[in-house]
């Protein structure tokens, strides 16, 4: 009888400990989910001429030049933001006045990217109906970059989400989140509408540039 009572007490104690662990796990999961949702809400989509992308803070827009494969320079616009040890940047180079074709532009850009570190991923990529490349780079400086590269309407699009060595979480997914947020503004209104249906609700800043 005493043995049975002892066994029952042990079972109840084990069940109580399991329940406490489940409650603690549920609370931790809820906290992580809340933090994730809060972080996601902080990201806003900025819409520009022909494309849109999400930034965690308002980007700085600069006019620069871009060196082409034929040795000339073309006009480029850079949209960038820094936050918490991460760099988010979109470079749009206007190749309309250049003789560089798509293959040359893409190959040259990939070569420049590869020179900055070790290429661990290099695969085909597509956004809407535009095909390009998706790369992951571990930089010589210890950074980690998620990169997308596209050629559309005689413009080269280079999207870089870089987690710098100074970031507190080297495994942060924010670089990939930025790289994956790019979308092109389609000329076909119906196609753009269908694309919108597949996307989650988002904060939006429409910038005419």
C-alpha positions as CSV (number, residue, x, y, z in Angstrom):
1,X,0.0,0.0,0.0
2,X,2.8,2.4,1.0
3,X,4.7,1.5,-2.2
4,X,1.6,2.3,-4.3
5,X,1.1,5.6,-2.6
6,X,4.8,6.5,-3.1
7,X,4.5,5.6,-6.8
8,X,1.4,7.7,-7.2
9,X,3.1,10.7,-5.6
10,X,6.1,10.3,-7.9
11,X,3.8,10.1,-11.0
12,X,1.9,13.2,-9.9
13,X,5.2,15.1,-9.3
14,X,6.6,14.1,-12.7
15,X,3.3,15.2,-14.3
16,X,3.5,18.6,-12.5
17,X,7.1,19.1,-13.6
18,X,6.1,18.3,-17.2
19,X,3.2,20.7,-17.0
20,X,5.5,23.5,-15.7
21,X,7.9,22.8,-18.5
22,X,5.2,23.0,-21.0
23,X,3.9,26.3,-19.6
24,X,7.4,27.7,-19.5
25,X,7.9,26.6,-23.1
26,X,4.6,28.1,-24.2
27,X,5.4,31.4,-22.5
28,X,8.8,31.5,-24.1
29,X,7.4,30.7,-27.6
30,X,4.8,33.4,-27.1
31,X,7.4,35.9,-26.2
32,X,9.6,35.0,-29.2
33,X,6.5,35.2,-31.4
34,X,5.7,38.6,-30.0
35,X,9.2,39.9,-30.6
36,X,9.2,38.5,-34.1
37,X,5.9,40.2,-34.9
38,X,7.1,43.5,-33.4
39,X,10.3,43.3,-35.5
40,X,8.3,42.5,-38.6
41,X,6.0,45.5,-38.0
42,X,9.1,47.8,-37.8
43,X,10.0,46.9,-41.4
44,X,8.3,49.1,-44.0
45,X,8.1,48.7,-47.8
46,X,9.4,51.6,-49.8
47,X,8.2,51.8,-53.3
48,X,10.3,53.5,-56.0
49,X,10.3,53.6,-59.8
50,X,9.9,50.1,-61.0
51,X,10.6,48.2,-57.7
52,X,9.8,48.1,-54.0
53,X,11.8,46.8,-51.1
54,X,11.5,46.7,-47.3
55,X,13.8,48.5,-44.9
56,X,13.8,48.5,-41.1
57,X,14.4,52.3,-41.1
58,X,14.1,55.0,-43.7
59,X,16.8,54.6,-46.3
60,X,19.3,57.2,-47.5
61,X,19.2,57.7,-51.3
62,X,22.5,58.7,-53.1
63,X,23.4,59.3,-56.7
64,X,26.7,57.5,-57.6
65,X,28.4,55.9,-60.6
66,X,28.8,52.3,-61.5
67,X,31.8,50.8,-63.4
68,X,30.7,48.6,-66.3
69,X,32.4,45.6,-67.9
70,X,33.5,47.7,-70.8
71,X,35.5,50.1,-68.6
72,X,33.0,53.0,-68.6
73,X,30.9,54.4,-65.8
74,X,27.1,54.8,-65.8
75,X,24.7,56.6,-63.5
76,X,23.6,54.6,-60.4
77,X,21.3,55.2,-57.5
78,X,21.9,53.6,-54.1
79,X,19.2,53.1,-51.5
80,X,20.8,52.1,-48.1
81,X,20.2,51.9,-44.4
82,X,22.2,50.7,-41.4
83,X,20.8,49.4,-38.2
84,X,22.2,47.3,-35.3
85,X,25.3,46.1,-37.1
86,X,23.6,45.4,-40.4
87,X,23.8,47.1,-43.8
88,X,20.8,47.0,-46.2
89,X,21.5,48.3,-49.7
90,X,20.0,48.4,-53.2
91,X,22.1,49.6,-56.1
92,X,20.3,50.4,-59.4
93,X,22.7,51.0,-62.3
94,X,21.3,52.6,-65.5
95,X,22.9,50.7,-68.4
96,X,20.6,52.2,-71.1
97,X,23.4,54.2,-72.5
98,X,26.0,51.4,-72.4
99,X,26.8,48.6,-74.9
100,X,27.0,46.1,-72.1
101,X,24.4,43.3,-72.5
102,X,22.6,41.3,-69.8
103,X,25.1,38.4,-69.7
104,X,28.1,40.8,-69.5
105,X,26.4,42.9,-66.8
106,X,25.5,39.9,-64.7
107,X,28.8,38.1,-65.1
108,X,30.8,41.3,-64.2
109,X,28.6,41.9,-61.1
110,X,29.0,38.3,-59.9
111,X,32.7,38.5,-60.4
112,X,32.9,41.6,-58.2
113,X,30.7,40.0,-55.6
114,X,32.9,36.8,-55.5
115,X,36.0,38.9,-55.0
116,X,34.7,40.2,-51.7
117,X,34.7,36.8,-50.0
118,X,33.7,33.1,-50.2
119,X,30.6,32.3,-52.3
120,X,28.7,29.6,-50.4
121,X,25.5,29.8,-52.5
122,X,25.0,30.8,-56.1
123,X,21.6,29.7,-57.5
124,X,19.0,31.0,-60.0
125,X,16.4,33.3,-58.6
126,X,13.2,34.8,-59.7
127,X,11.1,37.7,-58.5
128,X,7.7,38.1,-60.2
129,X,8.6,37.3,-63.9
130,X,12.2,38.5,-63.7
131,X,15.0,36.0,-63.5
132,X,18.3,36.6,-61.8
133,X,20.8,35.1,-59.3
134,X,20.8,34.7,-55.6
135,X,24.0,34.5,-53.7
136,X,25.3,34.1,-50.2
137,X,28.7,35.4,-49.3
138,X,31.0,35.1,-46.3
139,X,33.1,38.2,-46.6
140,X,36.9,38.4,-46.0
141,X,36.0,40.8,-43.1
142,X,33.8,38.2,-41.4
143,X,30.5,39.6,-42.6
144,X,27.7,37.5,-44.1
145,X,25.7,38.8,-47.1
146,X,22.5,37.7,-48.8
147,X,22.5,39.0,-52.3
148,X,20.1,39.2,-55.2
149,X,21.1,40.3,-58.7
150,X,18.7,41.1,-61.6
151,X,18.8,42.8,-65.0
152,X,15.6,44.4,-66.1
153,X,14.7,47.2,-68.5
154,X,18.4,47.9,-69.1
155,X,19.0,48.4,-65.4
156,X,21.1,46.3,-63.1
157,X,19.6,45.7,-59.6
158,X,22.0,44.6,-56.9
159,X,20.3,43.9,-53.5
160,X,22.6,43.3,-50.5
161,X,21.6,42.4,-46.9
162,X,24.8,42.3,-44.9
163,X,25.2,41.2,-41.3
164,X,28.4,42.9,-40.2
165,X,31.0,41.4,-37.7
166,X,29.8,44.0,-35.2
167,X,26.2,42.6,-35.2
168,X,25.3,40.9,-31.9
169,X,23.7,37.9,-33.7
170,X,25.8,36.6,-36.5
171,X,23.1,34.1,-37.5
172,X,20.5,36.9,-37.8
173,X,18.1,36.4,-40.7
174,X,17.6,40.1,-41.3
175,X,19.9,40.1,-44.3
176,X,17.9,37.4,-46.0
177,X,14.6,39.1,-45.0
178,X,15.8,42.3,-46.8
179,X,17.1,40.4,-49.8
180,X,13.8,38.5,-50.2
181,X,11.7,41.6,-49.8
182,X,12.5,42.9,-53.3
183,X,9.6,43.0,-55.8
184,X,9.3,44.6,-59.2
185,X,6.4,46.8,-60.0
186,X,4.7,45.1,-62.9
187,X,3.5,46.9,-66.0
188,X,0.5,44.5,-66.1
189,X,-2.0,45.8,-63.5
190,X,-3.7,42.4,-63.2
191,X,-0.3,40.7,-62.7
192,X,0.6,43.3,-60.0
193,X,-2.8,42.6,-58.3
194,X,-2.2,38.9,-58.3
195,X,1.2,39.4,-56.9
196,X,-0.3,41.5,-54.1
197,X,-2.7,38.8,-53.1
198,X,0.2,36.5,-52.3
199,X,1.9,39.0,-50.0
200,X,1.2,39.6,-46.3
201,X,-0.1,43.1,-45.3
202,X,2.7,45.6,-44.9
203,X,3.5,49.1,-44.0
204,X,4.0,51.1,-47.2
205,X,5.9,54.2,-48.1
206,X,5.4,55.3,-51.8
207,X,8.4,57.4,-52.9
208,X,8.4,59.0,-56.4
209,X,12.0,58.8,-57.5
